[in-house]
């Protein structure tokens, strides 16, 4: 076995998914004994067999990636509890293994994947999906680019045929539960973790105090970054539809028509709201000029 073969052998063994009780599997998918594989390139010592020594690295790898997902989805962990959360992450990563050099991207597909996996908490499935969507939106907003916002002069020159771009860091969510309250409560109790915090041999998550009661109640959220901090802001349905339409690339006139297509508000009230929406969004720097303008 040359060096490259050894590296590939160990990488495959270290990254093989754990058993449900967080131990190393005894055999590979084709039935090969992992004990035999370990003995082929790892020496035992007075205390540990070759299998035991390999298992340490196998568990450390998975504890680290589970911990990385827990850091990005503390609300999901708080709602599910440690045991169910660990099972969910193992199942998710089995279908969506890491393909990036950075742990940042581990949870990128989790919200979408979770939509088709209600087995972890059938009665709270919609809540879990909303929590996962908001937590990933937080990451995207924190990392997203920011372009120069529109100036007052830019805004004064806009017409119904103008097109606007929303800042790349701005995320829009249509949710079934007020999970912003839950996530904020979790963040207040979750200290920032260091890189090495999840690389310990013990696998533990911080237990949470009682979470806010979640009752189904539709909300519309803007997740945005302002002065290097991420904020959640609730907006009404018309504002959500307006921003979503602008984000899709339509003209300002078409976006306004979409937002108020089934509105019962008077024309005067609609005009007032439109003015408020644009003033508020512009004041927070949400708009930038589109190349299609």
ABEGO torsion letter per residue (X at the ends): XBAAAAAAAAAAAAABBBBAAGBBBABBAAGBBAAAAAAAABBBBAABBAAAAAAAAAAAAAAAAAAAAAAABAAAAAAAEAAAAAAAAAAAAAABBBABABAAAAAAAAAAAAAABAAABAAAAAAAAAAAAAAAAAAAAAABBBBBBBBAAAAAABBAABBBBBBAABBBBBBABBAAAAAAAAAAABBBBBAAAAABABBBBBBBBBBBBBBBBBBBBBBBBBGGBBBBBBBBAAAAAAAAAAAAGBBAAAAAAAAAAABABBAAAAAAAAAAAAAAAAAAGABBBBAAX
